Amino acid sequence: ESIKIYLANDYDQENQNTQEIRKELRKSWGNKEAYKKALKNFPNYLRYERTMLHRLYENPSDFVGALNNLPKNLLNLFIHAYQSYLFNKTINERINRNISLRKPIMGDVVCYTDLETGIPNRNVTERVTEKNREKIEEMIEKRKAYVTAPLFGKKTKQALGEMGEIEEKILEQENIGLTDFEIKKIPEISSSGLRREIITFPNFDSIKKTKSTVTLRFFLPKGSYATCVTREFRGELNGK
């Protein structure tokens, strides 16, 4: 399915001719002659698409071989993008159920701040129980702990309670299990998974304002995106 999406989904950012080629390929997906026609018509700069199509034309059922023709960093991007998609689905479901993103509930998994760097250490996690809940809530208030959501992988530590139910529900909706992230035919892109904090607090160095601009200088933990932070500021500036 990932190969079909990569080769046959059309995108508005592409020129009209390439979009039409992709649409035609999607209609005839699985047909050897369709692969041949797309290979002939795809522009040369789409070298990864052409490489995969060449393999599929030689052997229409060899999807693993087609993937193996791609650079491993690009293959890893497929996995990471899917993990991020599931991560976002988990958070969306948490929000839909009116569960706090910052305050933990029973069964949540939290990670702790690294004492030396001051950033979340995703390798140090703990489940929330009746026994430790008060302590964890205090640490979260001090930004020494963070509620997490899963980047699913074969060894991901899952939540219990209501959040555990949400995580299981998402895996069921996708018709996958944690073991599916162990990809035996392409072991280099297997993923162990991890937990990642839901909320990030930027470390601001400076904020400079003029009549027409705002310049922000800040630092984020690895895996966080500056575009998300600036989007929140744009919302504030627009009164949203």
N, C-alpha and C positions, 0 to 999 in steps of 0.2 A: 504493500500500500504506500509506503514512503517513497518508493521509486516512481510509482504512478503519479503521486503528488508532485514530486520534484520535476518530472519530465512533462507531464500533461496538464498541469494547472496553469492557466494563463493569468498574467498580472497586468494591471493597468499601466504600470511604469514601463512596460516593454512596448516596442513598436507594434503596429497593427498586424503586420505580416507574421511576426513571431507568435503573437497571440493566436492567430488563425491556425498556424501550424500545430500549436499545442492543443487547440480545441479539436482539430481533426484527429490527432493522435489519441486523445481521450476517447473519442467516439469509437475508434477501431482498436482499442487497447487489447493486447494479447495476440494480435495478428502480426505475423512475421513481415509481411509486405508493408504493413503500416510502420513498423520500425525502420524498414529500408527507406521508405518515402520520407519519414521525418529526418533520418540521417542525411539524406540528400538535401533537404530544404533548410535544416537548421543552419543559422549563420556560423561561420568558423569560430567566432569569439566565444560561443557557448561550448567550449571544449569539453567540459565535464559531461554535459548532456550528450554530446556526440560520442564520447568514449563509452558511456553506458549503453547508448543505442546500438553501437557497433557490436558490443557483447551480446545484447538481446537479439540482434539480427542473426548472429552466429548460433545462439542457443536461446530461444524465447523463454525457456523455463529456468534459466540460470540467473536468478535474481541476486543470489549471493555473489556470483562472479561479477555481475554488473556493479555491485556495491564495492567489491574489492578493487575495482579499477579506480576508485576515488581516493584522494589523499586521506590518510587516517584522521587528520585534524578536521576535515570536512565531515567525515563519518561521525566523529565525536560530537560535532555540532548538531547532527540529527538527534542524538541521544539527549544532549543537554537541553535542546529546544523542547523536546517532549517532557523531560523532567520539569522544566519551568512551567509548561502548560498545566501539568498536574498540580504543581505547587500553587499556581494561581487559582485553579479550581477548588483546591482545599480551602484557601483563604476566602474565596467567594461564598462557599457554603457556610463557613464560619460566620461571615457577616450576615448572610441570609437568615441564620438562626439567632441573630442578635447576641452572639458570643463576643465578648471583648477581645480585641486584638492584643491588648497589653496586659490585662489582668488574667491570671491563669485560672483554669477550672480543673477539677479532679481528672487525672489521667493525662493532662497535658505533658509535653516534654519541653523542658527549658534547657537553654545552654547558658554558660557562665562567662563573664568577662575575664579575659586574660589579665592577670595582675601587672604584667610588664608592659604590654602594649595598650591596654585599655579598650581593646576591641573584642567582640564576641568570639569565643573559642568554640567552634562547632563540634569539636571532638570531645568536649566535656559536657555531658548532658545528664539530666535526671528527670524522672517522672514525678509529677505532683501527686502527693498522697495527703491524707489527713494529718499525718505526723509532721510533714515538712512544709505544708502549704503556707503557714504564717511566715516562716523564715524566707521562703521563696518570694512571697509578696513583698516583703521588706527589701529584699535584694533587687527586685524589679524596680521598686520606687527609687532606689539609689543607682539605677542603671548598671547593676552588677550582674543581672540575669535578664534573659529575654525569652518570651514565649516563641516556640518554633513551629514550623510546618515542614513536611517531608519533601526532600528531593529524592523520590523513590529510587531504590536500587536493591540489589540482592541481599544487602545486609542492613537495610534501613531499620532503625529503632522506631517502632510505631507507638502512637499514643494509645491510651486505654480510655474507657468511658465514652462520653459523647463524641469527642474528637477522634477516638479510635473507630467509632462507628462511621464517622464521616470519611475517614481514610479508606476503610474497607469498602464503603459504598462507591467511592470514586474508582477504586481498582476494579470493582465488579462492573461498573458502567463502561469501563474501557476494555473489559474482558481480558485483564492481565493479572499476573501475580508478581511478587518480588523476584521470583526465580527467573522470570522472563528477561530480567536485566542482565542475566548471565548468558551472553550470546556465544554459544560454543563454536559456531561456524566462523565467527569473527571475534575471537576472544579479546583482541586489543581494544574493542570499544565496549566491553562489559563495564558495568558500573556498580560499585558497592553502595552508592547512595550516601546521604547524610541528612541531618536536620539543619535548617537554616532559620535564623531569626525572622520574625514577621515584620517587626518595626525596626527601622534604622534611625539613629540620631546623628545627623551630620555634625562634624567638628568644624565650626565656622572660624575662618581666619580673619576675614574682613567682608564687610558689606558696604559698597560705595554707591551712593545715589546721586543722580543728576536730574535735571528737569525731565529728561526723556528716557533715561536708562538706569538700570540697576545692575551693578557688577558684583557677583558673588565669588568668593574664594573659600572653598571648603574641602574637607577630606572625608572619604567614605571607606568603610571596610570593603575588603575584596568581595566581589559578587553583587555589590550594590550599584545602582545606576544614577548618575548625575542628572540624566534627563527626567527621572521621576521626581527628584528634589526640585528642579527648576519648574516642572509642571505645577507642583503645589504652590510655588511662589507666583506663577502666572495666574493661578486661580485666585489667590489672595489679592493680587493687584487688580484683577477684574471684578473684585467684589463677590466672588463665589465662595 
